[in-house]
Amino acid sequence: MKEKNITIDDLAMMVKRGFDGVDKQLVKINQRFDRVDLRFDRVEKKMEGIVYRFELQKLEDRVKELEDLLAMPTKR
């Protein structure tokens, strides 16, 4: 197989062809990330005011300690 000499111009054109269309792909990727960000924002808003289980358990434990300290019967 005969080797072809590649010039700097040939190499430049190959690199250019490799990058053609990348800008359009980046726009699509950015649009998808924007949609993901919007979804996360909606999830965060829905979770506002939610009490996590470990927080509720800690609060229950503290109330139990106070009830025991005051010798109040619990309704459990």
N, C-alpha and C positions, 0 to 999 in steps of 0.2 A: 504494500500500500504506500502510495507516494505521499510524503508529508507536505502540507501546505504551510507556507510562511504566513503568520498572522501579523498584521501591522497593528500599530497603536490605534488607528482609526477603526479597524475591524473589531478590535477588542472593545473600544468605546461603544460601538454600535451594539455589540452583544450585551454589554452591561445595560445600555439604555433599554433594549428590548426586554431584558429581565425585570426592569423596574417599571415598564409601561403598565399602567392600570393599577399600580399599588395605591395611588392616591384615592381611587374610587373604592378600593377594598377597605382602606382606612376609614373612609366616610361611613361605609356600611357598618364597620365594627363600632365606630363611635356612636352611631344611631342605636345599635343594640345595647351598648353600655348605658346610654341615656334611658332606654326603656327599663333596664334592670334597676337603675337608680330610682326611677319612679316607683317601681314595684316595692323596693326596699323601704322607700319613704312611706308608702301606704301601710306596709306591715308595721313599721315603727309607730305610726299613728294609732293603729288598732291595738298595739300593746301598751300604750300609755295607760297608767293607772292599774295595770295588772300586778297582782301580788304574786311573787314567786313562792313556791312551796316551802323552800328553806326559810324564807322570811316569815311565813305564816307559822311554821313549826317553832321558830324562835320566840315569836310572840305568844303562842300557846304555852310554851315552857315558862315564860316570864309570868303569865297570868296564873299558872298553876303554882308557881313559887309564892306569889302574893296571896293566893287563896290559902295555901298551907300556912303561911306566916300569920294570916288573920284567922286561921282555923275555920274557914268558911267551907261548907260542904259543896262539892261540885255536882253538877247535873250531867254526868257522862254515862 
